[in-house]
Amino acid sequence: MNESMVNWRRSDTCGTLSAGDVGREVIIMGWVNGRRDLGGLIFVDLRDREGLTQIVFDPAESPQAHEKASLLRNEWVIALKGVVARRLSGQENKDLGTGEIEVRAIDLKILNRAETTPFQVDGAVDASEVLRLKYRYLELRRPQVFKAFLKRHQIASCIRECLNRQGFVDVETPFLTKSTPEGARDYLVPSRVNKGLFYALPQSPQLFKQLLMVGGFDRYYQIVRCFRDEDLRADRQPEFTQVDIEMSFVGEDDVMAVCETMVSDVFSKALKREISLPIRRMTYRKAMALYGTDRPDLRFGLPMADITEMAGNSSFGVFRKVVDAGGRVKALAVPGGAAAFSRKAIDELSKEAESLGGKGLAWVKVTAGGWQSSLEKFFDDGTRKAVNDAASAREGDLIIMVADRAKTATAIMGGLRLVVARKMGLIPDDVFSLVWITEFPLFEYNEEEKRLDAVHHPFTSPNLDDLDLLEKEPEKVRARAYDLVLNGVEIGGGSIRIHDPEMQGRVFSLLGISKEDADAKFGFLLEALRYGAPPHGGVAFGLDRLVALLIGSSSIREVIAFPKTTTAQCVMTNAPSSVSEDQLKELGLKLAGQ
């Protein structure tokens, strides 16, 4: 039975009817969410994206509709004509937006039947993620899933409205472009017309947005798809959405002010929350020293301390050896940790340190009588007090310590800080903590390749106060870069760009990019800079990640309509898939081994 909708037009949705509609004839359409046959009356819950409405089929009122209703099963698609009525006293559903009313059926059309679904659409999630992704269109019917996408829509709308209001112009940039080194592997697209040549899908519109500034657009934005062929995890997808922004004649403060207005609008309009402006700032050096990461979660305290000097004054051989080799010793005081952490729990912490790349950890419990630890005998009274003071440790606290190379010790303690905070229940659920991280290094030394790498990208401008260090001590040069961090997750990052071709050449040279390579890979940008490029800078926000954080989801897959698995596969369409020999021949390609 598949009935026509001729002369039937939907008057209302299933989540909007209320007591004010009582007595009105309506036509609603949707999916059968559930059916209850009480032997006479049949009750059907009808669902669409707006909610549920209870339908009553009474054989005394409409025998034809009642007969059809007896056939209905879950997820059948129907159209219903009826009259809105109040529910009987005591039968209201306060948990339902339409819980005061029901619709008394006059006529029913069955628009489509449905096979038994591979998992329950309504109610608790009772299927594996792979199965849910295979039938993603069914999971999208879940009200809670739709709410996530409605929130995503609201957030994107807020962003567009805010940037439009501030004079930005939405400009599309190419998807088929030139392969350029930007940190991850490119997705390559072979050209049929120009056999043997390839396009690349953009990892970001970075070069094009800079060219728009050279073109005089002044303020550009785009909510754009980007592509990176990299190993995946919960917060990565091979294709993702970025809010891309670029501005001319600006410095760091100008770009950050635009971002703060945008983020404030999103919180206010989409979340009904207010944030304090301006957003606090913290230098990269301070973030690493206190929290062991350039993405610090500031919803809680637990700063780390450097106790290298005190450790070097001790007689503890492990610490002395690390200090003598130029390493660092980091400490972190856990309030109340002396009682909260048993020896077994501390051993588990030590294993966490090992999983983070360390060799374990040392610890002391601060008691009224002093230190309770095997370390106590290696530290004199003055040094123990100095360690306590440096770590801000008080009686009843646990101090954990890590000794290793500076970079390693910092990263391990940064990871342990998060582990401890979770174990102690120190991370509040309903708090949003924002911070700008500034003054990143421009370069970092690549131990494996024995060369300098750009921390952000090679178009980031060096701090003007550090120009005399560029060739002499490049690792000390600060970048004019900035990242916005929310609850320990980077949601946006950008920089002031290099607009002077001579300066761009100096940076390329330090990165080991020869003039010939630079011309081959970035020649079009370098040429554009020679035709009067304005000072400019910008930022990019990961929209998927931002939405996931704001709705409390741990994975961006929850806010992408048709995501890939962690192996970059779409189990719904079976992509990627093989192609025919004819298609390969057209492109002038032959698979290896064939």
Secondary structure, 3 states (H helix, E strand, C coil): CCCCCCCCCCCCCCCCCCHHHCCCEEEEEEEEEEEEECCCCEEEEEEECCEEEEEEECCCCCHHHHHHHCCCCCCCEEEEEEEEEECCCCCCCCCCCCCCEEEEEEEEEEEECCCCCCCCCCCCCCCCHHHHHHCHHHHCCCHHHHHHHHHHHHHHHHHHHHHHHCCCEECCCCCCECCCCCCCECEEEECCCCCCCEEEECCCCHHHHHHHHHCCCCEEEEEEEEECECCCCCCCCCEEEEEEEEEECCCHHHHHHHHHHHHHHHHHHHCCCCCCCCCCEEEHHHHHHHHCCCCCCCCCCCCEEECHHHHHHCCCHHHHHHHHCCCEEEEEEECCHHHHCCHHHHHHHHHHHHHCCCCCCEEEEEECCEEECCCHHHCCHHHHHHHHHHHCCCCCCEEEEEEECHHHHHHHHHHHHHHHHHHCCCCCCCCCCEEEEECCECEEEECCCCEEEECCCCCECECHHHHHHCCCCHHHCEECEEEEEECCEEEEEEEEECCCHHHHHHHHHHCCCCHHHHHHHHHHHHHHHCCCCCCEEEEEEEHHHHHHHHHCCCCHHHHCCCCCCCCCCECCCCECCCCCHHHHHHHCCCCCCC
